[in-house]
Amino acid sequence: MLADLEELVTCESYSADHAAVARSARVVAAQGARLLGARPETVLTDGVTHVRWTFGTPRVLLLGHHDTVWPIGSLKTHPWSLEQGIARGPGVFDMKAGLVQMFHALAALPSLDGVCVLVTGDEEVGSDTSRPLIEDLARRCAATFVLEPSAPGGALKTGRKGVSLYDITVHGRAAHSGLEPEKGVNAATELAHQILALSRIADSVTAATGPGTTVTPTLASAGTTANTVPARADLSVDVRVPSAAAQDAIDRLIRTLRPEHPGARLHVAGGPNRPPLDPEASHGLFALAGDIAARLGLDPLRQAAVGGASDGNYTAGAGCPTLDGLGAVGDGAHADHEHVVTATMPARARLLAHLVGAMQ
């Protein structure tokens, strides 16, 4: 398992680099073919490479991704290493160790009939090209197991917030900031008003639907030169919601934003990206996993609801029972301290193998 993990981690797969993702897909395909005894289908959509195995009529979907947030060259600053049971490297926790565990779990089964494996190449950037594949398979399956990394301490993820993403553009009017600033319409100032309005929207939705909704302005830019009133400003907004009701309410309110300055114009793009993963979608599968863990003599399983989203949001939204966080135990997804506790990998693979076997 460790040799396979090193093979995947040392093949960089930054989401935005489609050539790198294609190379990674070839490595994933070869590793999976060796362990599963079958070559996969390669699905290329808008330049993004996904890998899929189908054995018989699918009943169980195993879902993961091979792209990472780490730009090409990150191996120079975050090299693969294995010291005292800790594996490090770009994407080792999120989620290449999960792929290794998945392949080894399936290799232990006497039959793969009824199993479908989908490893996508664009999860970290919203799954735009893979979402139709994911939802189509989920609608045909009785269960989805997601190999994303675990929550802290190895907890399985039985709830995830939904995600909405917006881009807000303010159109103002340029003017010389020293000679005649009064003739301009300052898009940066208008953007500041809109950021404050977004905070009020978050407060109102929380009051109406309950806690857990966050509206976070992230990327912002304005202007062209230091002595020009900005004619344009742009803002990206990340929204996380605990329920479909909150997601709908946020969407309606953001689309009602109006400029404070009569000479400014607003344009709002984007909207809901992933629906929430409701804990009810995981309830039965988590209970099954707990029973299996007890029979195998593993530590009692724990569950957690998290703010981050995954492709498990899509499968649950499509009506398929979904259990997430079955991948690696470690910490530091997307961070400098990303790592995996390697001693946990065989037990996690055993648990997954028995879960799949129970659903076939």
C-alpha positions as CSV (number, residue, x, y, z in Angstrom):
1,M,0.0,0.0,0.0
2,L,2.8,2.4,0.8
3,A,4.5,1.8,-2.5
4,D,1.2,2.4,-4.3
5,L,0.7,5.6,-2.3
6,E,4.1,6.9,-3.2
7,E,3.4,6.2,-6.9
8,L,0.2,8.3,-6.8
9,V,1.6,11.2,-4.7
10,T,4.7,11.6,-6.8
11,C,2.6,12.0,-9.9
12,E,1.4,15.6,-9.5
13,S,-2.2,16.3,-10.5
14,Y,-3.0,20.0,-10.1
15,S,-6.7,20.5,-11.1
16,A,-6.0,23.4,-13.4
17,D,-3.3,21.6,-15.4
18,H,-5.3,19.2,-17.6
19,A,-2.1,17.6,-19.0
20,A,-1.0,16.8,-15.4
21,V,-4.4,15.4,-14.6
22,A,-4.3,13.2,-17.7
23,R,-0.9,11.8,-16.6
24,S,-2.3,11.2,-13.2
25,A,-5.3,9.4,-14.6
26,R,-3.0,7.0,-16.5
27,V,-1.2,6.2,-13.2
28,V,-4.5,5.7,-11.4
29,A,-5.8,3.5,-14.2
30,A,-2.6,1.3,-14.3
31,Q,-2.6,0.9,-10.5
32,G,-6.3,0.1,-10.4
33,A,-6.0,-2.3,-13.3
34,R,-3.2,-4.2,-11.6
35,L,-5.2,-4.6,-8.4
36,L,-8.7,-5.1,-9.8
37,G,-7.7,-7.2,-12.8
38,A,-9.5,-5.0,-15.4
39,R,-8.7,-2.0,-17.4
40,P,-10.9,1.0,-16.8
41,E,-12.8,3.3,-19.1
42,T,-11.2,6.7,-19.5
43,V,-13.8,9.5,-19.8
44,L,-12.5,12.8,-21.2
45,T,-14.9,15.7,-20.8
46,D,-13.9,19.3,-21.7
47,G,-10.2,18.4,-21.3
48,V,-10.6,16.7,-17.9
49,T,-9.8,13.1,-17.5
50,H,-11.9,10.7,-15.3
51,V,-11.4,7.0,-14.8
52,R,-14.3,4.5,-14.4
53,W,-14.6,0.8,-13.7
54,T,-17.9,-1.0,-14.0
55,F,-18.5,-4.6,-13.0
56,G,-21.8,-6.0,-14.0
57,T,-24.9,-3.9,-13.1
58,P,-23.8,-1.3,-10.7
59,R,-25.3,-1.4,-7.2
60,V,-22.5,0.1,-5.2
61,L,-20.6,3.2,-6.2
62,L,-17.1,3.9,-4.9
63,L,-16.2,7.5,-5.5
64,G,-13.0,9.5,-5.3
65,H,-10.9,12.0,-7.1
66,H,-7.3,12.1,-8.2
67,D,-6.8,15.9,-8.8
68,T,-5.3,18.0,-6.0
69,V,-5.1,21.7,-5.1
70,W,-1.3,21.6,-5.2
71,P,0.4,23.4,-8.2
72,I,2.9,21.6,-10.3
73,G,6.3,21.8,-8.6
74,S,4.9,21.4,-5.1
75,L,6.9,18.2,-4.7
76,K,10.0,20.3,-4.5
77,T,8.8,22.1,-1.4
78,H,6.6,19.3,-0.1
79,P,8.4,16.1,-1.1
80,W,7.1,12.6,-0.6
81,S,8.3,11.3,2.7
82,L,7.6,8.4,5.1
83,E,9.0,8.8,8.6
84,Q,7.8,7.1,11.8
85,G,4.5,6.0,10.3
86,I,3.6,9.4,8.8
87,A,3.4,9.9,5.0
88,R,3.6,13.4,3.6
89,G,3.4,14.9,0.1
90,P,1.0,16.9,-2.0
91,G,-2.4,15.3,-2.0
92,V,-1.4,12.4,0.2
93,F,-4.4,13.0,2.6
94,D,-6.8,14.6,0.1
95,M,-7.2,12.1,-1.2
96,K,-4.6,9.7,-2.8
97,A,-4.4,7.5,0.3
98,G,-8.1,7.0,0.0
99,L,-7.7,5.7,-3.6
100,V,-5.0,3.3,-2.4
101,Q,-7.2,2.0,0.4
102,M,-10.1,1.6,-2.1
103,F,-8.1,-0.4,-4.6
104,H,-6.7,-2.7,-2.0
105,A,-10.2,-3.2,-0.4
106,L,-11.7,-4.2,-3.7
107,A,-8.8,-6.5,-4.5
108,A,-9.6,-8.5,-1.4
109,L,-13.2,-9.2,-2.5
110,P,-14.0,-12.6,-4.2
111,S,-16.1,-10.8,-6.8
112,L,-16.6,-7.3,-8.0
113,D,-20.0,-7.9,-9.5
114,G,-22.2,-4.9,-9.0
115,V,-19.4,-2.5,-8.2
116,C,-18.7,0.8,-10.0
117,V,-15.6,2.9,-9.3
118,L,-15.4,6.5,-10.4
119,V,-12.2,8.5,-9.9
120,T,-12.7,12.0,-11.1
121,G,-10.3,14.7,-12.2
122,D,-12.0,18.0,-11.2
123,E,-13.4,17.6,-7.7
124,E,-11.2,20.3,-6.2
125,V,-12.6,22.9,-8.7
126,G,-16.3,22.1,-8.3
127,S,-16.7,18.9,-10.4
128,D,-18.3,20.8,-13.3
129,T,-17.4,18.1,-15.9
130,S,-17.8,15.1,-13.6
131,R,-21.1,16.0,-11.9
132,P,-23.3,14.4,-14.6
133,L,-21.4,11.2,-14.4
134,I,-21.6,11.1,-10.6
135,E,-25.3,11.8,-10.5
136,D,-26.2,9.4,-13.2
137,L,-24.4,6.6,-11.4
138,A,-25.8,7.5,-8.0
139,R,-29.4,7.3,-9.3
140,R,-28.7,3.7,-10.3
141,C,-27.0,2.5,-7.1
142,A,-28.2,1.5,-3.7
143,A,-25.2,3.0,-1.9
144,T,-22.2,5.3,-2.4
145,F,-19.0,5.1,-0.4
146,V,-16.8,8.2,-0.7
147,L,-13.1,7.8,-0.2
148,E,-12.5,11.4,0.9
149,P,-10.3,11.7,4.0
150,S,-11.8,11.2,7.4
151,A,-12.8,13.9,9.9
152,P,-10.4,14.4,12.8
153,G,-9.5,11.2,14.6
154,G,-10.8,9.0,11.8
155,A,-14.5,9.9,12.1
156,L,-16.7,9.2,9.1
157,K,-18.5,12.2,7.5
158,T,-22.2,11.8,7.8
159,G,-23.1,15.4,7.1
160,R,-21.7,18.1,4.9
161,K,-22.8,21.7,4.3
162,G,-24.0,22.7,0.8
163,V,-22.0,25.1,-1.2
164,S,-23.0,28.1,-3.3
165,L,-20.4,30.2,-5.3
166,Y,-21.1,33.7,-6.6
167,D,-19.1,36.3,-8.6
168,I,-20.3,39.9,-8.1
169,T,-19.2,42.5,-10.5
170,V,-19.7,46.2,-9.8
171,H,-19.6,48.6,-12.8
172,G,-18.8,52.2,-11.9
173,R,-17.3,55.1,-13.9
174,A,-13.6,56.0,-14.2
175,A,-12.3,59.5,-13.5
176,H,-9.0,61.1,-12.5
177,S,-8.8,60.7,-8.8
178,G,-6.9,64.0,-8.3
179,L,-8.5,66.3,-10.9
180,E,-12.2,65.4,-10.8
181,P,-13.0,62.4,-8.6
182,E,-16.5,63.7,-8.2
183,K,-17.2,62.8,-11.8
184,G,-16.5,59.1,-11.2
185,V,-18.5,56.3,-9.7
186,N,-16.2,54.4,-7.4
187,A,-16.7,50.7,-7.9
188,A,-14.4,49.9,-5.0
189,T,-16.6,51.9,-2.6
190,E,-19.7,50.3,-4.0
191,L,-18.2,46.9,-3.5
192,A,-17.6,47.7,0.2
193,H,-21.3,48.5,0.6
194,Q,-22.1,45.1,-1.0
195,I,-19.7,43.2,1.3
196,L,-21.6,44.7,4.3
197,A,-24.9,43.8,2.7
198,L,-23.7,40.2,2.4
199,S,-23.0,40.1,6.1
200,R,-26.6,41.2,6.8
201,I,-27.9,38.5,4.4
202,A,-26.1,35.9,6.4
203,D,-27.5,37.2,9.6
204,S,-31.1,37.2,8.3
205,V,-30.9,33.7,6.9
206,T,-29.4,32.4,10.1
207,A,-32.3,34.0,12.0
208,A,-34.8,32.4,9.7
209,T,-33.4,28.9,9.2
210,G,-31.1,28.3,12.1
211,P,-27.3,28.4,12.7
212,G,-24.6,27.2,10.3
213,T,-24.9,29.4,7.3
214,T,-21.8,31.4,6.3
215,V,-21.3,34.0,3.6
216,T,-17.6,34.6,3.1
217,P,-16.2,37.2,0.6
218,T,-13.0,35.8,-0.7
219,L,-11.2,37.1,-3.8
220,A,-11.7,40.9,-4.4
221,S,-10.1,43.3,-6.9
222,A,-10.8,46.8,-8.1
223,G,-9.3,49.5,-10.3
224,T,-6.5,49.8,-12.9
225,T,-4.1,52.5,-11.6
226,A,-3.5,54.3,-8.4
227,N,-4.7,57.7,-9.6
228,T,-8.0,56.5,-11.3
229,V,-11.4,56.1,-9.7
230,P,-12.1,52.4,-10.2
231,A,-14.6,51.7,-12.9
232,R,-14.9,48.0,-12.0
233,A,-14.7,45.8,-9.0
234,D,-15.0,42.1,-8.7
235,L,-15.8,39.9,-5.7
236,S,-16.0,36.1,-5.2
237,V,-18.3,34.8,-2.5
238,D,-18.2,31.4,-0.8
239,V,-21.5,30.4,0.8
240,R,-21.9,27.3,3.1
241,V,-25.3,26.2,4.2
242,P,-26.6,23.4,6.5
243,S,-29.9,22.9,4.7
244,A,-31.6,23.2,1.3
245,A,-33.9,25.9,2.8
246,A,-30.9,28.0,3.7
247,Q,-29.4,27.6,0.3
248,D,-32.6,28.7,-1.4
249,A,-32.9,31.7,0.9
250,I,-29.4,32.9,0.4
251,D,-29.8,32.6,-3.4
252,R,-32.9,34.7,-3.4
253,L,-31.4,37.4,-1.3
254,I,-28.1,37.7,-3.1
255,R,-30.0,38.1,-6.4
256,T,-31.9,41.0,-4.8
257,L,-28.7,43.0,-4.1
258,R,-29.0,46.6,-5.4
259,P,-26.3,49.3,-5.7
260,E,-26.0,51.9,-3.0
261,H,-24.8,54.6,-5.5
262,P,-27.4,55.4,-8.2
263,G,-24.7,55.5,-10.9
264,A,-23.3,52.0,-10.2
265,R,-24.5,48.7,-11.7
266,L,-24.3,45.2,-10.3
267,H,-24.0,41.9,-12.0
268,V,-24.4,38.6,-10.0
269,A,-23.3,35.3,-11.5
270,G,-23.1,31.8,-10.0
271,G,-25.4,30.1,-7.6
272,P,-25.8,26.8,-5.8
273,N,-22.9,24.4,-6.5
274,R,-23.4,21.4,-4.2
275,P,-26.5,20.5,-2.2
276,P,-26.1,19.7,1.5
277,L,-25.4,16.1,2.5
278,D,-28.1,15.5,5.0
279,P,-27.2,13.2,7.9
280,E,-30.3,11.1,7.1
281,A,-28.7,10.0,3.8
282,S,-25.9,8.4,5.9
283,H,-27.8,7.1,8.8
284,G,-28.3,3.5,7.6
285,L,-24.9,3.1,6.1
286,F,-23.2,4.4,9.2
287,A,-25.1,1.9,11.4
288,L,-24.0,-0.9,9.0
289,A,-20.4,0.3,9.2
290,G,-20.5,0.4,13.0
291,D,-21.8,-3.2,13.1
292,I,-19.0,-4.3,10.7
293,A,-16.3,-2.5,12.7
294,A,-17.5,-4.3,15.9
295,R,-17.4,-7.7,14.2
296,L,-13.9,-7.0,12.8
297,G,-12.6,-5.9,16.3
298,L,-12.0,-2.3,15.1
299,D,-12.3,0.7,17.4
300,P,-15.9,2.0,17.6
301,L,-16.7,4.3,14.7
302,R,-17.4,8.0,15.2
303,Q,-19.3,10.4,12.9
304,A,-19.0,14.1,12.2
305,A,-20.7,16.8,10.2
306,V,-18.3,19.1,8.4
307,G,-18.3,22.4,6.6
308,G,-16.4,21.2,3.5
309,A,-18.2,19.7,0.6
310,S,-17.4,16.7,-1.6
311,D,-18.9,14.8,-4.5
312,G,-20.8,12.9,-1.8
313,N,-23.1,16.0,-1.7
314,Y,-24.1,15.2,-5.3
315,T,-24.8,11.5,-4.7
316,A,-26.9,12.2,-1.6
317,G,-28.7,15.0,-3.5
318,A,-29.5,12.4,-6.3
319,G,-31.2,10.2,-3.7
320,C,-28.5,7.6,-3.1
321,P,-27.6,6.7,0.5
322,T,-24.1,8.0,1.0
323,L,-21.3,7.4,3.5
324,D,-18.3,9.8,3.2
325,G,-14.9,10.1,4.9
326,L,-14.0,6.5,4.4
327,G,-10.5,7.4,3.2
328,A,-7.3,8.3,5.0
329,V,-6.8,9.1,8.7
330,G,-4.5,12.1,9.1
331,D,-4.8,15.9,8.9
332,G,-3.9,19.0,6.9
333,A,-5.9,18.8,3.7
334,H,-4.7,21.6,1.4
335,A,-2.2,22.7,4.0
336,D,1.6,22.5,4.6
337,H,1.2,19.9,7.3
338,E,-0.9,17.5,5.1
339,H,-0.1,14.0,6.2
340,V,-1.5,10.4,6.6
341,V,-1.1,8.0,9.6
342,T,-0.2,5.0,7.6
343,A,-0.8,2.4,10.3
344,T,-4.6,3.0,9.9
345,M,-4.7,2.2,6.2
346,P,-5.1,-1.6,6.3
347,A,-8.0,-1.4,8.8
348,R,-9.8,1.2,6.8
349,A,-9.4,-1.0,3.7
350,R,-10.8,-4.0,5.6
351,L,-13.8,-1.9,6.7
352,L,-14.5,-0.8,3.2
353,A,-14.2,-4.3,1.8
354,H,-16.8,-5.6,4.2
355,L,-19.1,-2.6,3.5
356,V,-19.0,-3.2,-0.2
357,G,-19.5,-6.9,0.3
358,A,-22.6,-6.3,2.4
359,M,-24.1,-4.1,-0.3
360,Q,-23.4,-6.3,-3.4
